[in-house]
Amino acid sequence: MKVLLVNGSSKNNGCTSVALSEVARALREEGIETETVFLGNQPFPDCTGCRKCREIGSAYSTI
């Protein structure tokens, strides 16, 4: 089994990272593989209300 830990904080070494590190450590002790993904510094544009997602049936981004 593998668990994906998602960190959405803009601070890579903040409280969320510390908490996720503890979760990852506990999971590894149980023999469970983990992967942590940092999303906080990724460019996620705000919705512009273009409704393109309705046309294509999934999220749409101009980036």
N, C-alpha and C positions, 0 to 999 in steps of 0.2 A: 504494500500500500504506500502511496505517496500523498502527502498533504501539501497543498499550495497555500502559503501565507501571503496575504496581500497587505502591503503597507501603503496607504494613501496619504500619509503625512508628508508635508514639504520638508520636514527635518529628518534626514536619514539616521541621525543618532539620538533622536528624542525619546520620549516616554513610550511611544508606540513601538519603536524599534526594540527597546528594552523588553517590553512585554512580549513581543513576537519572538524575540530571542529565547526567552524563558519557555515559551510554548514549544518552540522548535527543540530546545534541549530536552524537555520532558518527553516529547514524541520520539526523539532519537534514542533515549534511554529505553523506550519500549520497542525499539527496533523498527520504527516507522521513519521512512525517508521524508525529508522536507525540502521545500524550495521556497525562498522568499523573493517576492517581486516588489520593487519600489515604483510606485506610480506618481508620487507627489511632485516630481519635477517634470513630468510629461505634459506636453501641451494638449489640453482638453478644451476645445473651444465651446463656448456657450451656445445654447440653442438659439438660432436666429428666427425660428418660426417659419422656415421655408416649406415645411411639410414634405420635403423630399423623402424622408423616412417612410411616410405613408405610401409613396409611389413604389419604392423599392423593397419595402417590407423589412427593413433593418435600419440600424443607426447609420446616419450619413454625416460626413464631415468634409469640409472644404480644404483641410490641410493634407 
